[in-house]
């Protein structure tokens, strides 16, 4: 029997794994949105570099959507989503 073979360890490692997979999916989605805004929509926030940290990613997207011609409904949906990410990450 190994050092991590009990049920509590398995539950803990499973929870950590699910968190990592969920968070990496979120980060991948944010990265895709940022790449689209930065390279295809003309970088409306006028950043010199593509943001890397979560806080800078959120700030970049917020600044960009204010300058893009999007509907109020889309702006509201994006803003609520970014608010939730910020709240859950303390970014």
C-alpha positions in Angstrom: 0.0 0.0 0.0 1.4 3.4 -1.0 1.5 6.6 0.9 -1.5 8.0 -0.8 -3.8 5.0 -1.0 -6.5 5.9 1.4 -10.0 7.2 0.4 -9.4 10.7 1.8 -6.3 11.1 -0.3 -8.2 9.9 -3.4 -11.0 12.3 -2.8 -8.6 15.2 -2.2 -6.5 14.5 -5.3 -9.7 14.1 -7.3 -11.0 17.5 -6.2 -7.7 19.1 -6.9 -7.6 17.5 -10.4 -11.2 18.8 -11.2 -10.2 22.3 -10.0 -7.1 22.3 -12.2 -9.0 21.1 -15.3 -11.8 23.6 -14.7 -9.5 26.5 -14.2 -7.3 25.6 -17.1 -10.3 25.5 -19.4 -11.3 29.0 -18.1 -7.8 30.3 -18.7 -7.7 28.8 -22.2 -11.0 30.4 -23.0 -9.8 33.8 -21.8 -6.6 33.4 -23.8 -8.6 32.6 -27.0 -10.7 35.7 -26.4 -7.6 37.9 -25.9 -5.9 36.5 -29.0 -9.0 37.4 -31.0 -9.2 40.9 -29.6 -5.5 41.6 -29.7 -4.7 40.2 -33.2 -8.0 40.2 -35.1 -9.9 43.2 -33.7 -7.1 45.6 -33.7 -6.1 45.6 -30.0 -8.5 48.4 -29.0 -7.0 48.6 -25.5 -3.7 49.5 -27.2 -1.6 47.2 -25.0 2.0 46.6 -26.1 2.0 43.0 -25.1 -0.6 40.3 -24.8 -1.6 40.1 -21.1 -0.4 37.0 -19.2 -1.6 37.3 -15.6 -5.3 36.7 -14.8 -5.8 40.2 -13.5 -4.2 41.8 -16.6 -6.3 39.5 -18.8 -9.5 40.7 -17.2 -8.5 44.3 -17.3 -7.6 44.0 -21.0 -10.9 42.4 -21.9 -12.9 45.0 -19.9 -11.0 47.9 -21.5 -11.4 46.4 -25.0 -15.2 45.8 -24.8 -15.7 49.4 -23.8 -14.0 50.4 -27.1 -15.6 47.7 -29.3 -18.9 48.3 -31.0 -20.9 45.6 -29.2 -24.5 45.5 -28.0 -25.4 46.4 -24.5 -26.6 42.9 -23.9 -23.3 41.4 -24.9 -21.5 44.0 -22.8 -23.6 43.0 -19.8 -23.1 39.3 -20.3 -19.3 39.7 -20.7 -19.1 42.1 -17.7 -21.1 39.7 -15.4 -18.8 36.8 -16.5 -15.7 38.8 -15.7 -17.1 39.9 -12.4 -17.6 36.2 -11.4 -14.1 35.3 -12.5 -12.7 38.2 -10.5 -14.7 37.4 -7.4 -13.7 33.7 -7.5 -10.1 34.4 -8.2 -9.5 37.5 -6.1 -7.8 38.9 -9.2 
